[in-house]
Amino acid sequence: MKTLLLKKDEVSRLISVTEVIAAVGEAYKAFSSDQVEQPDYMGIDLPSPRGEIDFKLGYYKANEIISMKASSGGFIDNPTAHGVPNGMATIFLFDARSGALICVMDGSLILGLRTGASGAVSVKALARKNATTVASIGTGNQARMQIRSINEIMKIEEIHAWDSNSDTLFKYKTDIESELGIPVIMANSKKEAVEQADILVTTTRGKGSLVEAGWVRPGTHIVAIGTDQQGKQELDPEIFRNAKLVVDSMAQCTEKGETWHPLNKNIITKDDIHGEIGEILLGRKPGRESDDEITIFDSTGMAIQDNTTASKIYHNAIANNVGTFFQFFEQ
């Protein structure tokens, strides 16, 4: 048995946004069907100017693949000091029947793609059918991924964007308008952007409440992406008081996600959480039930998303003879 090596440019040729959205939907349904073994992920915060590194491990019984991803972010000096990106990811795939390493692939694209796809899956399940306007709080790489994915499943007519960095905001406007042809209005404040939203996407490394409850219109769907560790926060906990809350993982979101904050302040209890996104996709629980509901999708990111997405890439690589095999194990 040989191991397949897939570099970043190869990975980019082996998967489409539509395929990733399908893979992430499959992941959520598998997770809520007891088809997944997924230990708590581990994260290490390193002293500045370094950032964080996370490790996610998952086993999917249906495909007999174990995936392990190491991803880093926030290493702001990397390009100048070390000649590497400020965020990186590597994915290892193991054959669960033998324990053998079958693939090593660059995971930086997968991390962005599958996280972007998670927002799209939630929009399909929870946003109003007549939603047309997206507000983006944060305009970095993940904000772009969210828009690319959401744009696959609905027609976005307008984006209202805000970022603490005006140069980043302007580049986002230029890039999105050039790539997707969607008008981007640069908001003068977070409040100005949020008040226009049918769908609100937050993708910051927030350390405090960024979005206030009074700004959110009835009927808004919120895609909360940036909070995946304790200490991060993007939303005013009061938003949760009268919203329908859906999570990717009950265990993760109540401990490390945006959901932790209203729980900690006793604004909601665990019984107030509507359910996991997988339960809605499986038809076990309803999605949006009225046009006035405020819905929140708290996404902390799960190993099974990496598993289903990377497995699809691996099989596409085999089918299309892409990548380099090498002998890693000898009997």
N, C-alpha and C positions, 0 to 999 in steps of 0.2 A: 504494500500500500504506500503510495506516494502522497506528499502534501502539496497542495496548490497554493501558490503565492499570487496575490492580486494587488497590484499597485493602484494608486489613486486614479490615474487616467483610465485604467482598465475598468475599475469599478464604475466610473462615470458612464461608460459605454454599455453597461450591462443591466441597467435598471431605469425605468421611467417613473415619473411622479405618480402616474395612475397605478402602476404596479406596487409602489410603496404604500399608497393609500389602502389598497386591497390587503397587503401584507399586515399593516397595522390593525385594520379591522379584524383580520383573522386572529391576530395576537390577542386582542381584547376579548374576543369570544372564547378563545382557548383558555385564557386566564380565568374567566368566569365559569368554565366548564370542568374545572379540576384536571386539566390536561397539562398543567405547568407546575414545575418545581422551581421556585425562585427565592433563594435566600435574600435576606436584607442586604442591600448594597452598602458598600463601604466607601466613605469619602474622607480624604485627608486635605486639610487646609494648610498650606505652607506659607511661611513668612513672606511678606512683600519684599521685592516686586514679583514674587512668584504668586501663583493662584491656587487652584484646587485640582485634585485628581480623584476620579471616581472609578470604582470597579463594580461591574454588574455581571452576574452569573445566572444563567437560566437553562432549564431542560424542558424541551417540548416533546411530550410522549408520542404525539402523532407522527413527527418526522424523525424521531430518534437522534436528534441533534442537541448537543450541549454547546452553548455559546458563552464566551467570556469576553467582555469589552473593558478596556482601560481607556479612559478619556480624561483629558486635561484641558483647562481653560484659565484665562486670566494671567498668563505668564507674559506680562507686558514687555519685558526686555528681550524676549526670545529672538525676534528677527534680527536685532542688532548685536546681541551678546552671543547668541548660539547658532544663528543662521537657520533657525527652524520656526514654524508658525507659533503664535501665542496660544493656540489650542490645537490639540492633536488627539487622534483616537485610533486604536488598533483592535481588531476583532479576531478571535480565534474560534474556529469551529471544530468540535470533537464528535466523532462517531460514538454515540452512547452505547452501542452494542459491544465495542471493543475498547473504548477510551482513547483511541488513536486520534492524533491531530490531523484533520483532513484539509484544513484551509487556514491561511493567515492572510488577512486583507486589511488594507487601509480602511479605517472606520470613520474618518472625518466627514465624508459625504453622507454616510449612513446616519450618523448622529443628527445632522441637520435635516436630512430628508425625512427620517421617520418621526422626528419631533414635529416638523412641519405638517406631516400627514396626520398626526394625532389631532391637531386643530381642525383639519378638514373633516375628519371622521366625526368630531363633536359637532361641527357646524351642520353636517347632514342630519344628525340625530336630534339636535336641540335648537338650532336657530329657526327664526320665523321663515316660512317659505318665500315671503316677499322681501326678505332682507336684501339690501343693495349696497349699503355703505359700511365700510370697515374703518375703525379707528385703531391706529397702531401706536402704542406707548412703548418707545424703544424702536430704533430703526437700524439695528445691526444685521448680521447675517441671518439670524434665526427669524427676525421680522420678515425678511425677504422670503425665506422658506415657507413661512406661514401663508403669505400672500400667494405664492406660486401654487401651493397645494389647495387653498380655499378657492382659488380661481379655476381650478379643475372641476369643481362641483357646483359652482354658482357663478352668476355674472356679477362681478364687482363693478359698480358704476363709478365709485369715488372712494378715495382713501384720505382720511384726515390723520396726519402723522405729527407726533411730537417726540423730540429727543432733547436731552440736556445739552448735547453738543450740536451747535447749529451747522457745522461743517458736515457731520455725519448725516444730519437730517436732509441737507441739500443734496448730498450724494445719493441718498435713498430715493429722493424724489426723481432725480435725473435717471437713475438706474431703472426704477420701476416703470416710469413713463416710457423709457426707451425700449425695455424688454417686453412689457405686457400691454402698453398703450392705455393704462389706467391712470386717470388724472389724480395727482397727489397734491392735496392742500396742506401746506406747512402751517400748523397751528401755532399760535402765539403762546398758548398755555396748554397744560394737560386738560384742564377743565373744558377749554374750547374744543379740543379733539373729542373727548369722551361724550360730550353733549350731542354730537352728531352721529353717534355710533348705533347701527343696528347690530353689529358684531364688534366687540372690543377685544383686541389682542394685546396682552402685556408680555414683553420679552426682555425685561431688564434684569440686572443683578441687584434689584432693589434691597435696601436694608431698612426700609420703613414704608409706611403707607403712602402709596403714590396716587391712588385713585380714590376719591372721596365718594361716599354713598349718595350724596345729594346730586352728583353729576350724572348718575346712571339713569337713563330713561327706562320706563316700563317697556318690556318686550326685548330688551337687550340680551344678547348672548355673550358671555365673557369667556374667553379662552385664556386661562391663567397658566403661563408657561415658565416664568422665571424663578419660581420658588420651589427648589428641590432639596433644600437643606435648612435646618433650623438656623435662624438668624436672618434669613431672607424673607422679604415681604413686599407685595405690590399693591394689595387691596385693603381698603378700610374694612375692618371686620364687621362693621355695621351693614355692609352690603349683603352679608350672608343671612341677616335676620329674616328677610322676607323673600329669599331667592330659592330656586330649586337647585340643589347642589349635587353634581355628579362628579365622581372621582375616577381616576384610572385604577388605583389600588387603594382600598380602604385602609390597609395597614400602613402603607407609605404616606398617604396624604394626611392622615390623622397625626402622624409623628413628625413628618418633614415637609409637608406641603403647605399651601396657602390655607388649607382647612384648619391647620393647627391653631392659627391665631384666633378665630372666633370661638373655637373650642376652649382655648386657654382663658378667654375672657368671659366664658359662660354665656355667650350670645346664642350659641346653639349647643346641642348635645349630639352624640353619635347617631342617635335615633332620628335626628333631623336630616341626615345625609340620605338623599333619595336613593342612591345606589351607585354601582360601578357602571362605566360605559358599556362594558361587555354584556351586562344584564339587559340593557336597553337594546343593543344590537341583536341579542338573542330573542327579543320579544317578551322577556320575562317581566320587564317593567316599562311603563310608558315613557316616552321622551317628552317633548313640549306638549302641553295640554291646552294652552291658550296663547293668544298673541300678546297678552299683557305680562306674562310671566318673565321675570328676570331669571335667566339660567346661567349657571357657572360650571365650567369644566375645569377641574383642578388636575393638572397633568404634572406628575413628578418624574415620569419616564420609567419604563420597565425593561428588564432584560429580555423579555419575550418579544418585544418590538424589534430589538436587535436580531434576535434569533430568526424570526420569520423573514425579515428583510434580507439579512445576510444569507440565509439559506436559499432564497430566491435568486440572489446574485450568484451564489456558488453553482446552482443548477443551470443558470443561464450561461455561466462561463464554460461549464462542461459541454453544454449543447452547442456552443459556438466556438469551441476550441480556443478560448482566451485564457491567458495567464501562463505561469511557469511552474511546472512540477519539479519537486526536488525530493531526494531521499532523506527523510528525517529520522526514521526509525529503522533499525536493522534487527532481525531476529537473532 
